[in-house]
Amino acid sequence: MPKRNKVFDLPQAVREELNEKLVNTGFQGYSSLADWLAERGYNVSRSSVHRYGQDLQEEFEEAMGDVRKTTELARAMASEGADESGHLIDATARIVQDQLLRISIAMRKAEHEPEVAAKHLSSVTRALADIGRVSLSQKKWAKELRQETLKEAADAAEQSLAGQGMSRDAIDSIKRDILGIA
């Protein structure tokens, strides 16, 4: 098994700043980033920063691909004439769940302190539960909205048909058809 990259030994705040610098520079300038770390008292070689940057770039590009997938999935669902916002939320929730699972796997591999990994995994678990609640709430809201829309359509049809002299039995039958009642 390869030796653990020294970048993972950096304090979280420094690593996050390094991540930001890597993204902002287009994952280039590893020598200057190693010098930047050295100025802050961290002895991390250019090759360590480069290996870490390559891994981060892969994750970044994968995440951007997921964003593109989400956008395309939402467009496809919207073109079907379905509930656009609901499908976008659902598609996003699925992709976020996938990302959170990937993060948890990466944390288990990278974290050398089990207590820290357990704390982070706890946060990931809470995030997954929150996404599940959002998805369920959205589906409940969409169902209620559909029922409300159907009720309004049935009431409008009833008024229109009653004004045309249709029998009560025929109107009730049409309303049941609109509302999906057997």
N, C-alpha and C positions, 0 to 999 in steps of 0.2 A: 504494500500500500504506500502511495507517495506521501511524503512529508506534508504536514499541514501548512498552508500558505500563511506567512506572517501577517498578511493584511487582516486575517480573521482575529489576530491578537490585539489589533488596534481598538481603542475605545469606540463605542457605538457612534458617538457624535463625530469623531474623526473619520470613521468609515463612511458615514452618510455624506459628509462633506466631500470625501474622495469620490464617492459614487456620483455626486452632482458634478464635480469637475470632469470626471470621465465622460459623462453624457454630454456636457456642454462643449467639450473639446472634440467630440466625435470619436471618442475612444482612441485618441492619439496623444503624443507628448508624454510618454511614460517616463522618460528621463527627468523631465521637469517636475512631474508628479512625485517621483522618488526624492528629488531634491526638496520639494515642498514638505514632504513628510520628514525629511532629515532636519529641516529648519525647525520643526516642531518637536524634535527630539526622538523621532521614531526611525530606527534603522531597518528600512525595508528596501530590498534591492529593486532595481529597475525591472528585472525579469519577474520578480514576485508581483509587482504592480501590473506588469504586462499580462501574466497568466490570470490574475484576478480580473483585469479589465476585459480580457477575452471572454471569460465566463459571464461577466456582467453584460457584455454586449450581446451574447447569445440569448440571455434571459430577456434583455431589453427588446431585441428583435422579435422574440417569440411573443412577448406581451403586446407589441405593436401589431403583430399578426392577429392576435386575439381581438384587438380593438377593431381591426378591419373586418374580421369574421363577424363580430357583433353587429357592426354597421350593415354589412351585407345581409345578415340574417334578419335584422329588423326591416330592411328594405323589402326583402322577399315576403315577409309576413304582411307588411303594409300593402304590397301589391295585390295580395289576396283579398284585400278589402276588410280584413279583420281588425280587431282592436289594436291599433298601432302602438299606443303607449304600453299596453299590457304585454304585448309580445316583446317590445324592447326591454322592459323590466325583466321579463322571464329569460330572455336571451342573455342579458347582462348578468343576471343572477347565476345562470349556469356557468358562464365563463369565469366569474369571480370565484365560484365554488371550486372550479378546476384549478385556478391560480392559488387559492388558499391551500388546497391539497398539495400542490407542487411546493409551496413555501414550507409546509410542515415537513415534507420529505427532505428538502434541502437543509432545513434547520437541524433535523436529526443527524444528517451527515456532517454538517459543518460545526455544530456546537460541541465544544469539549467539556462544557459544564452542564451536567444533566438537569440541575435545578433551574438554570437559565432557560434551557430548551423546554422544560416542562412549563415554565411561566409563559413562554412565547406560544407554545402549543395550546395552552389554555385560552390565550387571546384569539388564536385562529379558530378554536372550537366555538367560542362566543360569536365570532364574526360569521361563521357558517350557520349558527342558529339564528342570528339576526337576519341573514339572507333568506333563510327558510320562512321566517315570519313575514318578511316583506313580500315574498312570492305568494304565500297563502293569503295575505291581506289583499294583494292586488287581484288575485283570482276571485276572491269573495266580492270585492268591489266591482269587478267586471261582470260577474253573474248578477249582482243586484242592479247594475246599470242596464244590462240586457233585459231583465225582468221588467224594470221600470219603463224602458222603451217599448217593449211589447205591450204592456198594459196601456200606455198612451195610444199606441196604434190600434189596439182593440177598442178602446173608448171612442177614438175618432171614427173607426169603421162603424161602430154601433150607432153613433149619431147620424152619420151619413146614410146608413142603410135604413134607419128608422124614419128619416126624412123622406125616403123614397118609397115608403109604405111596405117594407118587407116585414114578414111575420116575425114575432118574437122568437119562435123556435128556430127559424133560419138564422136570425141574428145571433142567437146564443150558440148555434153550431159554428158559425164563422168565428166568433170570439174564442171559442174553445180551440179551434184550429190555429188561430193566431197565437194564443197563449201556450199551445202545446199540451192542452189538457185532454186526457182521454175521455 
